[in-house]
Amino acid sequence: MEISTDDDLTIHLSHDEAFVLFDFVWRVSEQNKLSLEDQAEKELFRSISVDLETRMAQPFEPGYYPSLARARAAVCRAFSVISDT
């Protein structure tokens, strides 16, 4: 993950990071498991979800869960942590 220092904040994610983030955002929004305190937070969360969804192919391909497991493992390797799955 890389963050720029311009006036606009740009966060660069690897493909695996974006896939894991997409799944997380979708899952918590569908299951209402995240407590958002303000409408601004809700709109930002929705915007991130839509942006990820429009840029990624995996959510619409067969083999979603095996691909997600591989992406999670790759992210954990990149951060030198052990995957929970």
WOKA-V810322 format. One line per field, one symbol per residue. psi: psi as a letter, one per 20 degrees, with the letter a starting at -180 (. if undefined). A space follows every 10 residues. Layout:
psi=???
This chain:
psi=ppprkrgppp ppqrggghgg ggggggghhh jlipophqhg gggggggggg gghiiqhgij qqkgghgggg ggggggghjl rpqi.
